[in-house]
């Protein structure tokens, strides 16, 4: 069994990195100082560097300090860092639904999906008893999938 599924695996609900990236996103998205947002982003990257092996394992490198990034490029960098840092955490899905960043493409699939789901689907047993749930076929054709530029 992979270590991630061990009974003693640590699962962080809130982390320092997540908080730094939330501060970076909030500062950037509300028109705050790009320098302050960039500082929060670099704090998260520095923490990741300090947490893992130093020097980095062969074949990998430490995350560099970012400089000179402003505006939309800074916001994009923050959201990509959040996606990577919070991977397999529900918050990364929520962030993707809000921003469609990073620009990801589904892998090849038998359903010919070309977009990434914008919401999780309801199980069949819930659809059997709750008439208020959106029809999955409608979700496939409309807002149930999101791509960058599809924001409502």
C-alpha positions as CSV (number, residue, x, y, z in Angstrom):
1,X,0.0,0.0,0.0
2,X,1.4,3.5,-0.9
3,X,2.5,5.5,2.2
4,X,-0.2,8.1,1.4
5,X,-2.9,5.5,2.4
6,X,-1.3,4.4,5.6
7,X,-3.3,4.7,8.8
8,X,-0.7,7.0,10.3
9,X,-0.3,9.3,7.3
10,X,-0.4,13.0,8.2
11,X,-3.2,14.8,6.3
12,X,-3.0,18.6,6.8
13,X,-6.3,20.4,6.8
14,X,-4.7,23.8,6.9
15,X,-1.0,24.5,6.3
16,X,1.4,27.4,6.4
17,X,1.9,27.2,2.7
18,X,-1.8,27.3,2.1
19,X,-2.2,30.4,4.3
20,X,0.7,32.2,2.5
21,X,-0.8,31.4,-0.9
22,X,-4.3,32.6,0.3
23,X,-2.7,35.8,1.4
24,X,-0.9,36.1,-1.9
25,X,-4.1,35.4,-3.9
26,X,-6.2,37.8,-1.8
27,X,-3.6,40.6,-2.1
28,X,-3.3,40.1,-5.9
29,X,-7.0,39.7,-6.6
30,X,-8.1,42.8,-4.6
31,X,-5.7,45.2,-6.2
32,X,-3.2,45.2,-3.4
33,X,0.5,45.5,-3.7
34,X,2.1,43.1,-6.2
35,X,5.3,43.2,-4.0
36,X,3.3,42.0,-1.0
37,X,1.6,39.3,-3.0
38,X,5.0,38.2,-4.4
39,X,6.5,38.1,-0.9
40,X,3.7,35.8,0.3
41,X,4.3,33.6,-2.8
42,X,8.0,33.4,-2.2
43,X,7.4,32.6,1.5
44,X,5.5,29.6,0.4
45,X,8.2,28.5,-2.0
46,X,10.9,29.0,0.6
47,X,9.0,26.9,3.1
48,X,8.7,24.1,0.6
49,X,12.5,24.3,-0.1
50,X,13.2,24.2,3.7
51,X,10.9,21.3,4.3
52,X,12.4,19.0,1.8
53,X,15.9,17.7,1.4
54,X,18.8,20.1,1.3
55,X,20.6,19.9,-1.0
56,X,17.8,18.8,-3.3
57,X,17.9,15.1,-4.5
58,X,19.8,14.4,-7.7
59,X,17.8,15.4,-10.7
60,X,15.7,18.1,-8.9
61,X,16.3,21.7,-8.0
62,X,15.1,24.0,-5.3
63,X,12.3,26.4,-6.2
64,X,13.9,29.7,-7.1
65,X,12.8,33.0,-5.6
66,X,10.5,34.8,-8.1
67,X,11.2,38.4,-9.0
68,X,9.6,41.0,-11.3
69,X,6.2,39.3,-11.7
70,X,3.2,41.6,-11.6
71,X,-0.5,41.7,-12.5
72,X,-2.1,38.8,-14.3
73,X,1.2,36.9,-14.5
74,X,1.6,37.1,-10.8
75,X,-2.0,35.9,-10.2
76,X,-1.4,33.0,-12.5
77,X,1.8,32.1,-10.8
78,X,0.0,32.2,-7.4
79,X,-2.8,30.0,-8.6
80,X,-0.5,27.4,-10.2
81,X,1.6,27.3,-7.0
82,X,-1.6,26.7,-5.0
83,X,-2.7,24.0,-7.4
84,X,0.6,22.2,-7.0
85,X,0.9,22.7,-3.3
86,X,-2.6,21.6,-2.5
87,X,-2.8,18.8,-5.0
88,X,-5.3,16.1,-3.9
89,X,-6.9,18.6,-1.5
90,X,-10.4,19.7,-2.1
91,X,-9.3,23.3,-2.1
92,X,-7.4,22.9,-5.3
93,X,-10.6,21.8,-7.0
94,X,-12.5,24.8,-5.5
95,X,-9.7,27.1,-6.7
96,X,-9.9,25.6,-10.2
97,X,-13.6,26.1,-10.3
98,X,-13.3,29.7,-9.4
99,X,-10.4,30.7,-11.7
100,X,-9.9,27.9,-14.3
101,X,-6.1,28.2,-13.4
102,X,-4.0,26.3,-14.2
103,X,-5.1,25.7,-17.8
104,X,-5.4,21.9,-17.7
105,X,-6.6,19.4,-20.3
106,X,-8.2,16.1,-19.5
107,X,-6.3,13.0,-20.4
108,X,-7.5,10.8,-23.3
109,X,-10.7,9.2,-22.3
110,X,-13.4,6.9,-23.8
111,X,-16.1,9.6,-23.4
112,X,-14.3,12.1,-25.6
113,X,-14.4,14.8,-22.9
114,X,-12.4,17.8,-23.9
115,X,-13.1,19.9,-20.8
116,X,-12.4,19.6,-17.1
117,X,-15.4,19.0,-14.8
118,X,-16.5,22.2,-13.1
119,X,-18.3,20.3,-10.4
120,X,-18.4,16.8,-8.9
121,X,-21.3,14.7,-10.1
122,X,-24.0,13.3,-7.8
123,X,-24.2,9.6,-7.3
124,X,-27.0,7.6,-8.9
125,X,-28.7,6.9,-5.5
126,X,-29.0,10.6,-4.9
127,X,-30.4,11.3,-8.4
128,X,-33.0,8.6,-7.8
129,X,-34.5,10.4,-4.8
130,X,-33.7,14.1,-5.4
131,X,-35.5,15.7,-8.4
132,X,-33.6,19.0,-8.0
133,X,-30.2,17.6,-9.1
134,X,-29.1,18.8,-12.5
135,X,-29.3,16.3,-15.3
136,X,-25.8,14.9,-16.0
137,X,-26.3,15.2,-19.8
138,X,-27.0,18.9,-19.4
139,X,-24.0,19.3,-17.2
140,X,-21.9,17.8,-20.0
141,X,-23.2,20.3,-22.5
142,X,-23.1,23.5,-20.4
143,X,-21.7,24.8,-17.2
144,X,-20.8,21.4,-15.8
145,X,-17.4,21.7,-17.5
146,X,-15.1,24.7,-17.2
147,X,-12.2,25.9,-19.3
148,X,-10.3,29.1,-19.0
149,X,-12.5,31.8,-20.4
150,X,-15.7,30.0,-19.5
151,X,-16.2,32.0,-16.3
152,X,-19.8,33.1,-15.8
